[in-house]
Amino acid sequence: MTEVKTQSREYKVGSLPSSLQLKEIDGKIVPFQNGIAYPSFEPQNRQVLSLAGAWKKKRFAADHDWSLTIRDEQWIQETEKAAAGITAPGFDDSNWDTHSLPLPENQLNGKEEVGGAETYEDGVWYRKTFQLGADWEGKVISLKCLAVSYVGDFWINGKYVGYHEGGYTPFAFDITDFLQPGDNSIVIRVDNPPWKSRYDIVPAQDNDFFNYTGVIHDIFLEATDGIQVVRTDIIPQNTTGEVIISVVLENRTSTAQSFLLKGSIFDTDFTSDNWLAEPSAKSICQQEIDVLGWEDQNIELAAGEIRVLTIPVTIPNPKLWSIREPNLYVFEATLIQEEQVLDRFTSQFGIRTLEAKDANILLNEKPVFLAGVARHEEWPGFGRTASWDRIKSDFLKIRDLSVNMVRTAHYPNHVYTFIMLDRLGLTAMSEIPLWQFETGHYQAQEERKISYQMWREMVFSNYNRPSIIMWSTQNESSDVMLRKAYNENLATELKTTYNDGRLITQSAAADQPGYYDESMEPLDVAGWTMYFGIFHGSTPYEGTRNFIEQAHERWPEKPIINTEYGIWSNADDSFLEKQVEIYRDVQMALIEKATVTPQGERNENGYIAAIDYWTAFDWYVNHNRFYQTMGMLRMDRKTEKPLYHEFVRDHQRLVGTTNGFGIREASEQGVIDGGFSMVTAGKVEYTFAKAINLTESNYLILKVKDLEVLDGVNVEIKGNSIGSVFYQTYGIQANKEFDVFVPLWTLDQAVLREVTGVTITFDPNRMLEILEIASRN
């Protein structure tokens, strides 16, 4: 145990090391963990024994310093001694409670209320007995766990297997030598140190989400004959069908092995009835297709050897994976020995490209505007424990919001989440849970490297998912220079050692330190949470507008994304209308600078490439003083707030027709030539020589200048014999020529079909000039 000093305080840093390392094999970087190559967690048609179901459990007061101590023989012996027989196969646990896993240890009442999830951040022992039949003999067996929170230690039949730290990412062990025919026992020691009690865990702060304890996601045994495909990493190179396939092969037997590696690529059909039936890639295979470049190979592996075959392949006339067009392919690797199939491995993938260029995000070489929503992976009756059906239900509801992007909260989600997003054609931004890190947190991580481990686990457990287009390094952390160094480390590592072609961003707080945030420099995309008028001062519209303008001036070549905006509705519904108001004001400022218009025109003056409303559904928060009501639907996924309907209508307009893509060049901004104008104190009247139709335009833009006053103006748009519509604009920036946007889609379209004039009124004492009036798509 060492100490980190930050300002005048000292913080303990555990000696437990990261369990994941990177090694180069055959010119390819391969992750290793617990003595084995880090495997794929995509479901396979292999021999599997689920350990879900009834376990015996007992809580205990954990020594968190001890749990974060290096696992040497002394640690194992002393832990087993203190356990007083718990790790032994014959231990009598009949008086322990029964608990169904996977499911958080925290008691859940299934209700949307304070205390709906019990705050339990401490230790728990789990025990289970399972049987292995004769068909498991002679197999090589892995124990795969998709999430255990936070530090998990494992014993099989009384023997210590290993540990894993981190509650959001999957891990595996080779447990072949620990098992026996018939009855087997498995024991898990879980310690979940309270957030805010330590600086060296991730997350560390008292977060705006919940610190669930225990076995959160699926846990199962998986068997092969010992010669197996560990993983396949597939990277699309372009839109013409060139992909690079790396197959990681392993011989876990004690003798040399020769076999044939056969590769096949299958087409799929996203309109098929079984498209969302189950997560396995095998379930969506259609016809095998002809590809260029692949040749089946005879392989020889020494006992215990791992090899990587990296093969460029071309898929002729490829169908691209895109938003709402989830064209997927399935790669299948088959290992054959003496006409017997030793192993068969499948993975779904998509052909798509990503690039950050000239303030745009390019998907498949086209600018795209991403209008999205965030989602916490949590249900009131299950906590963070996910299933395919719950995930599917959530994302079908999210798809109906007419969004084209999902931010999967502050942490990696269940691997099924991204398989589902692949299948629905929704893009994703995935993040590791560095939430509001301060100086001491970053210092501790540079020593312990757990955040680096989480980053690698996040990337490698979802390597082939086309839906993930951005990796995010952190959320709202304060120390700028340590954050910049951390971002540089992650970006350099990914780009130079295991580049998967994705973009790297972060979710910085707009006020920490501001638009000039130097930690953006190493990243492809500049990302901020924006809560002006709530946490960040100023007002929702003007604060957001001014911030993004300054951010663009500071980072002119980077796309800018808004990673969060919104406000809570309150448990008593007192802020239901406030939630709508904040949403309107902030979104209005953002979409004025969107890179693509709703009509699919590229906005040459745009630099906002993505906006992300926070969030789809309400969720629990860790301190339990309240539950978070920032969702547009309640936790039950059924009760819609007033914002829900406005959100759907707006997003249908923004991306419903084009899916967000810039499909044509921008049309020229149309300066409106009036027949004449009249200027009096506090009023400028434009009368058009000929009625004009403004229904095809998104904005009426007034170019104004005022040396002193920041107030907006009143705009009256006059129709031909049908009346007028009125709009009060937001405030301006003084002492400069400034564009004021009037959102025409919010006004009566009948009036806009034949507009005869525009009148602008303001304080008569104000020295305001109207320099130009124009319309813009």
C-alpha positions in Angstrom: 0.0 0.0 0.0 1.5 3.3 -1.1 0.3 6.9 -0.7 -0.5 9.6 -3.1 -0.2 13.2 -2.0 -2.6 15.8 -3.4 -2.5 19.3 -1.9 -2.4 18.8 1.9 -4.0 15.3 2.1 -2.6 11.8 1.6 -4.5 8.9 0.0 -3.8 5.2 0.1 -3.1 3.5 -3.2 -3.6 -0.3 -3.3 -0.8 -2.6 -4.5 -3.2 -4.8 -6.5 -2.0 -4.6 -10.1 -3.9 -4.5 -13.3 -4.7 -8.0 -14.6 -4.6 -7.1 -18.3 -1.4 -6.8 -20.4 -0.7 -6.3 -24.1 1.6 -8.5 -26.0 2.7 -8.6 -29.6 2.3 -11.9 -31.4 2.9 -12.2 -35.1 2.9 -8.5 -35.5 -0.5 -8.1 -33.8 -1.2 -6.7 -30.3 -3.1 -9.3 -28.3 -4.6 -8.6 -24.8 -3.8 -11.1 -22.1 -5.5 -11.5 -18.8 -5.2 -14.1 -16.0 -2.6 -16.0 -18.0 -4.7 -16.4 -21.1 -5.4 -14.4 -24.3 -8.4 -12.1 -23.6 -11.3 -13.8 -25.3 -14.3 -12.7 -27.2 -17.5 -12.6 -25.1 -19.8 -12.7 -28.1 -22.1 -15.7 -27.6 -20.9 -18.9 -29.4 -22.5 -22.2 -30.3 -20.1 -24.0 -27.9 -20.7 -26.2 -24.9 -21.9 -23.9 -22.2 -23.0 -24.3 -18.6 -24.8 -21.2 -17.2 -24.2 -20.6 -13.5 -27.2 -18.4 -13.3 -29.7 -19.3 -10.6 -29.7 -19.9 -6.9 -26.5 -19.3 -4.9 -25.9 -19.1 -1.2 -24.6 -15.8 0.0 -23.4 -14.1 3.2 -22.4 -10.4 3.6 -19.3 -9.4 5.5 -17.5 -6.3 6.6 -14.6 -6.1 4.1 -11.2 -4.7 4.7 -11.0 -2.6 1.5 -7.2 -2.1 1.9 -6.8 -5.8 2.0 -9.0 -6.3 -1.0 -6.8 -4.0 -3.0 -3.5 -5.7 -1.9 -1.4 -7.7 -4.3 -2.5 -11.4 -4.6 0.6 -13.3 -3.3 0.6 -16.6 -1.4 0.4 -14.7 1.9 -2.7 -12.8 0.8 -4.4 -16.1 -0.3 -3.5 -18.0 2.9 -4.5 -15.2 5.2 -7.8 -14.6 3.3 -8.6 -18.3 3.4 -7.8 -18.4 7.1 -10.0 -15.5 7.9 -12.8 -17.1 5.8 -12.8 -20.0 8.3 -13.6 -22.7 5.7 -15.9 -20.7 3.4 -13.7 -21.4 0.4 -13.6 -25.2 1.1 -15.9 -27.5 -1.0 -17.5 -29.1 2.1 -18.3 -25.9 3.9 -21.8 -25.9 5.4 -23.7 -22.9 4.0 -27.2 -24.2 4.7 -27.9 -21.3 7.1 -26.8 -18.7 4.5 -29.4 -16.7 2.5 -30.3 -17.8 -1.0 -29.7 -15.2 -3.8 -30.4 -15.5 -7.5 -27.4 -14.5 -9.7 -26.8 -12.6 -11.8 -28.5 -9.8 -9.8 -27.1 -7.1 -7.5 -26.6 -7.8 -3.9 -28.4 -4.6 -3.2 -32.1 -5.2 -2.3 -34.4 -3.8 -4.9 -38.1 -3.1 -4.4 -38.8 -2.4 -8.1 -40.3 1.0 -7.4 -39.4 4.5 -8.5 -38.7 6.0 -5.1 -35.9 7.0 -2.7 -34.5 3.8 -1.3 -35.8 1.7 -4.2 -32.3 0.3 -4.4 -30.5 -0.4 -1.1 -27.2 1.3 -0.7 -24.9 -1.6 0.1 -21.2 -1.0 -0.6 -19.2 -3.7 1.1 -18.3 -7.4 1.1 -20.3 -10.5 0.2 -19.4 -14.2 -0.2 -21.2 -16.3 -2.8 -21.2 -20.1 -3.0 -22.6 -22.6 -5.5 -22.3 -26.3 -6.3 -22.6 -27.4 -9.9 -22.3 -30.7 -11.7 -20.2 -31.6 -14.8 -21.3 -34.7 -16.7 -19.1 -37.0 -18.8 -19.4 -34.8 -21.8 -17.2 -32.2 -20.0 -14.3 -34.6 -19.6 -11.2 -33.9 -21.7 -12.4 -30.4 -22.5 -10.6 -27.1 -21.9 -12.9 -25.0 -19.8 -13.1 -21.2 -19.3 -15.0 -19.4 -16.6 -16.5 -16.2 -18.2 -17.9 -13.4 -16.2 -19.5 -10.3 -17.8 -19.4 -8.0 -14.8 -18.6 -8.4 -11.1 -18.6 -5.3 -8.9 -16.1 -4.4 -7.8 -13.2 -6.7 -6.8 -14.0 -10.4 -7.3 -11.8 -13.3 -6.1 -12.6 -16.9 -7.2 -12.1 -20.4 -5.8 -13.0 -23.6 -7.5 -13.1 -26.8 -5.4 -11.2 -25.0 -2.7 -8.3 -23.8 -4.9 -7.7 -20.1 -5.6 -8.2 -19.2 -9.2 -7.6 -15.5 -9.5 -9.2 -12.0 -9.3 -10.6 -9.2 -11.3 -11.1 -5.5 -10.5 -13.7 -3.4 -12.1 -17.5 -3.7 -12.1 -18.4 -3.0 -15.8 -16.2 -5.1 -18.1 -16.0 -8.8 -18.8 -13.1 -11.2 -17.9 -12.3 -14.9 -18.0 -10.2 -17.6 -16.4 -8.9 -21.0 -17.6 -10.3 -23.3 -14.9 -9.6 -26.6 -16.6 -7.2 -27.9 -13.9 -9.5 -26.8 -11.1 -12.5 -28.9 -12.1 -13.4 -32.6 -11.5 -16.2 -34.9 -12.8 -19.4 -34.7 -11.0 -19.9 -32.1 -8.2 -17.8 -28.9 -8.2 -17.9 -25.9 -5.9 -17.4 -22.3 -6.9 -16.8 -19.5 -4.3 -16.7 -15.8 -5.1 -15.5 -13.1 -2.6 -16.8 -9.7 -3.7 -15.7 -6.4 -2.2 -17.3 -3.2 -3.4 -15.5 -0.3 -1.6 -17.8 2.7 -1.1 -17.4 5.4 -3.7 -15.7 8.5 -2.2 -13.9 6.3 0.3 -10.8 5.8 -1.9 -9.0 7.7 -4.7 -7.6 4.5 -6.4 -10.8 2.8 -7.6 -12.9 3.5 -10.7 -15.4 5.0 -10.3 -14.3 6.8 -7.2 -16.7 9.7 -6.6 -20.2 9.6 -5.1 -21.7 9.4 -8.5 -24.9 10.4 -10.2 -25.6 6.7 -10.8 -25.7 3.6 -8.5 -22.8 1.6 -7.0 -24.3 -1.9 -7.3 -22.5 -4.7 -5.4 -22.1 -8.3 -6.5 -22.3 -10.5 -9.6 -24.0 -8.1 -12.0 -24.0 -9.8 -15.4 -23.9 -13.4 -16.7 -21.5 -15.9 -15.4 -21.0 -19.3 -17.2 -18.6 -22.1 -18.2 -17.6 -22.5 -21.8 -15.8 -25.6 -23.1 -13.8 -26.4 -26.2 -11.5 -29.3 -27.3 -8.5 -27.1 -26.5 -7.6 -26.0 -30.0 -9.7 -22.9 -30.3 -10.4 -19.5 -31.8 -9.9 -17.0 -29.0 -11.2 -14.0 -30.9 -11.4 -12.5 -34.3 -10.7 -8.7 -34.7 -12.2 -7.3 -37.9 -11.4 -3.8 -39.1 -13.1 -2.3 -42.2 -10.6 -0.3 -44.3 -12.9 1.6 -46.7 -16.4 1.6 -48.2 -15.3 -0.7 -51.1 -15.3 -3.8 -49.0 -11.7 -4.2 -47.9 -11.4 -5.5 -44.4 -8.5 -6.9 -42.3 -9.4 -10.0 -40.3 -7.1 -11.1 -37.5 -7.8 -14.6 -36.1 -6.2 -15.4 -32.7 -5.7 -19.2 -32.4 -4.7 -21.0 -29.3 -3.6 -24.6 -28.4 -4.4 -25.1 -24.7 -3.6 -28.8 -24.9 -0.3 -30.4 -23.8 0.7 -31.7 -27.2 1.4 -30.1 -30.6 -1.6 -29.9 -32.9 -2.2 -29.6 -36.7 -5.5 -28.6 -38.1 -7.1 -26.7 -41.0 -8.4 -23.1 -40.5 -11.4 -22.5 -42.7 -12.9 -19.1 -43.0 -16.4 -18.1 -44.3 -18.3 -14.9 -44.6 -22.1 -14.9 -44.6 -24.6 -12.3 -45.7 -27.5 -11.4 -43.4 -30.9 -9.8 -43.8 -32.0 -7.2 -41.3 -35.6 -7.6 -42.4 -35.7 -11.2 -41.4 -38.1 -12.3 -38.7 -35.4 -13.7 -36.4 -33.1 -10.6 -36.6 -33.6 -9.7 -33.0 -34.5 -13.1 -31.7 -31.1 -13.9 -30.0 -27.7 -12.3 -29.7 -25.6 -15.1 -31.4 -24.1 -14.2 -34.8 -24.8 -17.7 -36.0 -28.6 -17.0 -35.7 -28.5 -14.3 -38.4 -26.4 -16.1 -41.0 -27.9 -16.3 -44.5 -25.9 -17.3 -47.6 -22.2 -17.7 -47.6 -20.7 -15.2 -50.0 -17.6 -15.2 -52.2 -14.8 -13.0 -51.0 -11.3 -12.2 -52.4 -8.1 -12.8 -50.4 -9.1 -15.5 -48.0 -7.4 -18.9 -48.3 -7.9 -21.8 -45.9 -4.7 -22.6 -44.2 -3.1 -25.6 -42.5 -1.9 -24.6 -39.1 0.5 -26.1 -36.6 0.6 -25.0 -33.0 2.9 -26.2 -30.4 1.5 -27.1 -26.9 0.3 -23.9 -25.3 1.1 -21.8 -28.4 -0.9 -18.8 -29.6 -0.7 -17.5 -33.1 -2.4 -14.7 -35.0 -3.2 -14.9 -38.6 -3.9 -11.4 -40.2 -5.5 -11.6 -43.6 -6.8 -8.8 -45.9 -10.1 -9.7 -47.4 -12.3 -7.9 -49.9 -16.1 -8.3 -50.0 -17.2 -7.4 -53.6 -20.0 -4.8 -53.8 -20.4 -4.6 -50.1 -23.6 -3.5 -48.3 -22.5 -0.8 -45.9 -23.6 -0.7 -42.2 -25.3 2.6 -41.7 -27.9 4.4 -39.6 -31.2 2.5 -39.8 -29.6 0.3 -42.5 -27.9 -2.3 -40.3 -26.3 -4.4 -43.0 -24.1 -6.9 -41.2 -21.9 -9.8 -42.2 -20.9 -12.8 -40.1 -17.3 -14.1 -40.2 -17.1 -17.8 -39.2 -13.7 -19.5 -38.4 -13.8 -23.3 -38.3 -11.0 -25.5 -37.1 -10.9 -29.0 -38.6 -8.7 -31.9 -37.7 -9.0 -35.2 -39.5 -12.4 -34.2 -40.9 -13.7 -33.4 -37.4 -14.7 -29.9 -36.4 -12.7 -28.9 -33.3 -14.1 -25.4 -32.9 -16.4 -23.0 -34.7 -16.4 -19.3 -33.9 -18.7 -16.6 -35.4 -18.7 -12.8 -35.1 -21.0 -10.2 -36.6 -19.4 -7.2 -38.2 -20.2 -4.3 -40.5 -18.4 -2.4 -43.2 -18.4 1.3 -42.4 -15.8 4.0 -42.1 -15.3 6.9 -39.7 -13.4 10.2 -40.0 -13.3 13.5 -38.2 -12.6 16.1 -40.9 -13.1 19.9 -41.1 -15.4 20.0 -38.0 -17.5 17.1 -39.4 -18.0 13.5 -38.4 -18.0 11.5 -41.6 -19.7 8.1 -41.5 -19.1 6.2 -44.8 -17.5 9.3 -46.2 -20.6 11.4 -45.6 -21.1 14.2 -43.0 -23.6 13.1 -40.4 -25.4 15.0 -37.7 -26.0 12.8 -34.7 -29.1 13.6 -32.7 -29.1 11.2 -29.8 -30.2 10.2 -26.3 -28.4 8.7 -23.3 -29.5 5.6 -21.4 -28.5 4.2 -18.0 -28.3 0.5 -18.0 -30.6 0.0 -15.1 -34.1 -1.3 -14.3 -35.9 -0.7 -11.0 -36.4 -4.5 -10.3 -33.0 -5.6 -11.6 -30.5 -2.8 -11.1 -27.8 -3.1 -13.7 -28.4 -6.8 -14.4 -29.2 -6.9 -18.1 -30.8 -9.6 -20.3 -31.3 -9.8 -24.1 -35.0 -9.2 -23.7 -34.6 -6.2 -21.4 -32.0 -4.7 -23.7 -34.2 -5.2 -26.7 -37.2 -3.7 -25.1 -35.2 -0.6 -24.1 -33.7 0.0 -27.5 -36.9 -0.6 -29.4 -38.4 2.3 -27.3 -35.3 4.4 -28.0 -35.5 3.7 -31.7 -39.0 5.0 -31.6 -37.7 8.3 -30.3 -36.3 8.9 -33.9 -32.7 9.3 -32.6 -29.7 8.1 -34.5 -27.2 7.8 -31.6 -27.1 6.5 -28.1 -24.7 7.4 -25.3 -24.5 4.3 -23.1 -24.1 6.4 -19.9 -20.8 6.7 -18.0 -19.7 3.0 -18.3 -19.4 0.1 -20.7 -22.7 -1.7 -21.0 -23.4 -5.4 -21.3 -21.9 -6.9 -24.5 -25.5 -7.6 -25.7 -26.2 -3.8 -25.8 -23.8 -3.2 -28.6 -24.9 -6.4 -30.5 -28.4 -5.0 -30.3 -27.3 -1.5 -31.5 -25.5 -3.2 -34.4 -28.8 -4.9 -35.4 -30.9 -1.7 -35.0 -28.6 0.6 -36.9 -28.0 3.0 -34.1 -24.6 4.6 -33.5 -23.1 4.5 -30.0 -20.6 6.4 -27.8 -19.2 4.1 -25.1 -17.2 5.4 -22.1 -15.2 4.1 -19.1 -16.4 5.3 -15.7 -13.9 8.0 -14.9 -16.6 10.3 -13.4 -15.5 13.7 -12.1 -11.9 12.7 -11.4 -9.7 15.1 -9.5 -5.9 15.4 -9.3 -5.5 12.6 -6.7 -7.6 10.2 -8.8 -5.5 10.7 -11.9 -2.3 10.3 -9.8 -3.5 7.1 -8.3 -4.4 5.7 -11.7 -1.0 6.4 -13.2 0.3 4.1 -10.5 -2.4 1.4 -10.5 -3.4 1.5 -14.2 -6.9 0.2 -13.5 -8.5 2.8 -15.7 -6.2 1.7 -18.5 -7.3 -1.9 -18.0 -10.9 -0.8 -18.2 -10.3 1.0 -21.4 -8.7 -2.0 -23.0 -11.4 -4.3 -21.8 -14.1 -2.0 -23.2 -12.4 -1.8 -26.6 -11.4 -5.5 -26.9 -14.7 -6.9 -25.7 -16.6 -4.9 -28.4 -14.0 -4.8 -31.1 -16.2 -5.8 -34.0 -19.2 -3.7 -33.2 -19.9 -1.2 -36.1 -22.5 0.6 -33.9 -19.7 2.0 -31.7 -18.3 5.0 -33.5 -16.8 6.8 -30.5 -14.8 5.8 -27.5 -15.0 8.3 -24.6 -12.1 8.6 -22.1 -14.0 10.2 -19.1 -16.8 12.4 -17.8 -16.6 15.9 -16.2 -13.2 15.5 -14.6 -11.5 18.7 -13.3 -7.7 18.4 -13.5 -7.0 19.6 -17.0 -3.3 18.8 -17.4 -3.4 15.3 -15.9 -6.5 14.7 -18.0 -4.7 15.9 -21.1 -1.8 13.5 -20.4 -4.2 10.7 -19.7 -6.1 11.4 -23.0 -2.8 11.5 -24.9 -1.8 8.1 -23.4 -5.1 6.4 -24.4 -5.3 8.0 -27.9 -1.7 7.2 -28.7 -2.0 3.6 -27.4 -5.2 2.9 -29.5 -4.0 4.7 -32.6 -0.6 3.1 -32.7 -1.1 -0.4 -31.3 -4.6 -1.7 -31.8 -6.3 0.9 -34.0 -9.9 -0.1 -34.6 -10.7 2.9 -36.8 -13.0 4.6 -34.2 -13.0 8.2 -33.1 -11.9 9.2 -29.6 -13.6 11.8 -27.5 -14.5 12.7 -23.9 -17.3 14.2 -22.0 -15.8 17.3 -20.3 -17.8 19.7 -18.2 -18.2 23.0 -20.1 -17.1 25.0 -17.0 -14.0 22.9 -16.1 -12.2 24.9 -17.3 -14.1 26.1 -20.3 -14.0 26.2 -24.1 -10.2 26.4 -24.1 -9.8 23.0 -22.4 -6.4 21.8 -23.4 -7.3 18.2 -22.8 -9.2 18.3 -26.1 -6.0 18.5 -28.1 -5.2 14.8 -28.3 -8.8 13.8 -29.2 -10.5 13.4 -32.6 -13.7 15.0 -31.4 -14.2 17.7 -28.7 -17.0 16.8 -26.4 -18.7 18.7 -23.5 -21.6 18.4 -21.2 -23.5 21.7 -21.4 -25.7 22.8 -18.5 -25.8 26.6 -18.9 -28.5 28.2 -16.9 -28.3 25.2 -14.5 -24.8 24.4 -13.4 -22.6 26.5 -15.7 -24.0 30.0 -15.3 -25.4 32.3 -18.0 -28.7 31.2 -19.6 -29.6 27.9 -21.4 -29.7 29.4 -24.9 -27.2 32.3 -24.8 -24.7 30.4 -22.6 -24.7 27.4 -24.9 -24.6 29.5 -28.0 -21.7 31.6 -26.8 -19.8 28.6 -25.5 -19.9 26.6 -28.7 -18.9 29.6 -30.8 -15.8 30.1 -28.6 -15.1 26.4 -28.6 -15.2 26.4 -32.4 -12.8 29.3 -32.6 -10.4 27.5 -30.3 -10.7 24.1 -32.0 -11.8 25.0 -35.6 -10.8 21.6 -37.1 -12.5 19.4 -34.6 -16.2 18.3 -34.6 -17.9 19.5 -31.5 -20.4 17.3 -29.7 -22.7 18.0 -26.9 -22.6 14.9 -24.7 -25.4 16.0 -22.2 -28.1 18.5 -21.9 -31.4 18.6 -20.0 -32.8 19.0 -16.5 -34.7 16.9 -14.0 -38.5 16.9 -13.8 -38.5 16.3 -10.0 -40.3 13.5 -8.2 -43.4 15.7 -7.5 -43.5 16.7 -11.2 -42.9 20.4 -10.3 -40.3 20.7 -13.1 -42.2 19.0 -15.9 -42.6 22.2 -17.9 -39.2 23.4 -16.9 -37.7 20.3 -18.4 -39.4 21.1 -21.7 -38.2 24.8 -21.5 -34.6 23.9 -20.9 -34.6 21.3 -23.6 -36.0 23.8 -26.2 -33.5 26.6 -25.3 -30.4 24.4 -25.3 -31.3 22.4 -28.4 -32.1 25.6 -30.3 -28.6 26.9 -29.7 -27.0 23.7 -30.7 -28.9 22.9 -33.9 -28.3 26.4 -35.3 -24.7 25.2 -35.8 -25.5 21.6 -36.8 -23.2 20.3 -39.5 -26.2 18.9 -41.5 -29.7 20.4 -42.0 -32.9 18.4 -41.7 -33.2 18.4 -45.4 -29.8 16.7 -45.7 -27.8 19.7 -46.8 -24.2 20.2 -45.6 -24.0 23.3 -43.4 -20.7 24.9 -44.4 -20.9 27.1 -41.3 -21.8 24.2 -39.0 -19.6 22.6 -36.4 -21.9 20.8 -34.0 -21.7 17.2 -35.1 -23.8 15.6 -32.3 -26.2 16.4 -29.5 -27.2 14.0 -26.8 -30.2 14.5 -24.5 -29.7 13.3 -21.0 -31.6 10.8 -20.7 -34.2 8.4 -22.0 -35.3 6.9 -18.7 -35.2 7.9 -15.0 -32.7 6.0 -12.8 -31.4 5.6 -9.2 -28.5 7.6 -7.8 -25.9 6.3 -5.3 -26.4 8.5 -2.3 -30.2 7.7 -2.3 -31.2 11.2 -1.2 -33.3 11.4 -4.3 -33.7 9.4 -7.5 -32.8 11.0 -10.8 -35.7 12.3 -12.9 -33.9 13.6 -16.0 -35.5 10.9 -18.2 -38.2 11.7 -20.7 -39.8 8.5 -19.5 -40.1 7.2 -16.0 -38.3 4.1 -14.8 -41.2 1.9 -15.8 -40.5 2.7 -19.5 -44.2 3.4 -20.0 -45.0 6.7 -18.3 -44.3 9.5 -20.8 -43.5 13.0 -19.6 -44.5 16.1 -21.6 -41.0 16.3 -23.0 -41.3 12.9 -24.7 -43.8 14.0 -27.4 -41.9 17.2 -28.1 -38.6 15.3 -28.3 -40.0 12.7 -30.8 -41.5 15.4 -33.0 -38.3 17.4 -33.1 -36.1 14.4 -33.8 -38.4 13.2 -36.6 -37.8 16.6 -38.2 -34.0 16.6 -37.5 -33.1 13.1 -38.7 -36.3 11.3 -39.6 -36.0 11.8 -43.4 -32.2 11.7 -43.9 -31.0 9.7 -40.9 -28.8 12.7 -40.2 -26.7 12.4 -43.4 -25.5 15.3 -45.5 -26.6 14.0 -48.9 -26.1 17.2 -50.9 -24.2 20.4 -50.8 -25.6 23.5 -49.1 -27.9 25.7 -51.0 -27.1 29.4 -50.9 -28.4 31.5 -48.1 -31.2 33.6 -49.6 -30.9 37.3 -48.9 -34.4 38.6 -49.1 -34.7 41.7 -51.2 -37.6 43.8 -50.0 -39.6 46.1 -52.1 -38.8 48.7 -49.5 -38.1 49.1 -45.9 -39.1 51.7 -43.3 -37.0 52.5 -40.3 -38.5 54.4 -37.3 -37.5 54.5 -33.7 -37.7 51.0 -32.4 -39.1 49.5 -35.6 -37.8 48.2 -39.0 -40.5 47.2 -41.5 -39.7 45.2 -44.6 -42.3 45.0 -47.3 -41.7 42.5 -50.1 -42.5 43.4 -53.7 -43.7 39.9 -54.2 -44.9 37.3 -51.6 -42.4 34.6 -50.8 -42.7 31.1 -49.5 -40.7 30.4 -46.4 -42.0 26.9 -45.6 -39.0 25.2 -47.2 -36.6 27.2 -45.0 -35.4 26.3 -41.5 -34.5 29.8 -40.4 -35.1 33.4 -41.0 -31.8 35.1 -40.2 -31.5 38.7 -39.2 -28.0 40.2 -39.3 -28.0 42.8 -36.6 -25.5 45.1 -34.8 -25.9 46.8 -31.4 -23.0 48.4 -29.7 -24.3 48.0 -26.1 -27.6 46.1 -25.7 -27.8 42.3 -25.5 -31.5 41.9 -25.7 -33.3 40.1 -28.5 -36.0 41.6 -30.7 -39.6 41.0 -31.6 -40.3 39.6 -35.1 -43.6 39.7 -36.9 -43.9 37.8 -40.1 -46.9 38.9 -42.1 -48.9 36.5 -44.3 -50.9 37.5 -47.4 -54.5 38.0 -46.0 -54.1 35.2 -43.4 -52.6 37.2 -40.5 -49.2 37.2 -38.9 -46.9 35.1 -36.7 -44.8 36.5 -33.9 -41.4 35.4 -32.5 -39.4 36.8 -29.6 -35.7 36.1 -30.3 -33.1 35.2 -27.8 -30.4 37.7 -26.8 -27.5 38.8 -29.0 -23.9 39.5 -28.6 -23.2 43.3 -28.6 -20.6 45.3 -30.5 -20.4 42.9 -33.5 -22.3 41.9 -36.5 -24.5 39.1 -35.2 -26.9 36.6 -36.8 -30.2 36.2 -35.0 -32.1 32.9 -35.9 -35.8 32.7 -36.1 -36.8 29.0 -36.3 -39.5 28.9 -39.0 -40.6 25.3 -38.3 -42.0 26.4 -35.0 -44.4 28.9 -36.6 -47.7 28.6 -38.4 -46.8 27.2 -41.8 -50.0 28.6 -43.4 -48.7 32.1 -42.8 -45.3 31.2 -44.1 -46.6 30.1 -47.5 -47.1 33.7 -48.7 -45.0 36.1 -46.7 -45.5 39.7 -47.6 -43.3 41.4 -45.1 -41.3 41.3 -41.8 -41.5 43.8 -39.0 -38.8 43.9 -36.3 -39.5 45.9 -33.1 -37.3 46.7 -30.1 -36.8 49.4 -27.4 -37.1 52.8 -29.2 -34.0 54.1 -27.2 -31.9 51.3 -28.6 -29.3 52.0 -31.3 -29.9 48.7 -33.2 -29.1 48.3 -36.9 -30.7 45.6 -39.0 -28.1 44.9 -41.7 -29.7 42.1 -43.6 -32.6 39.6 -43.6 -32.2 36.2 -45.2 -33.6 32.7 -45.2 -31.6 29.5 -44.7 -32.3 25.8 -45.0 
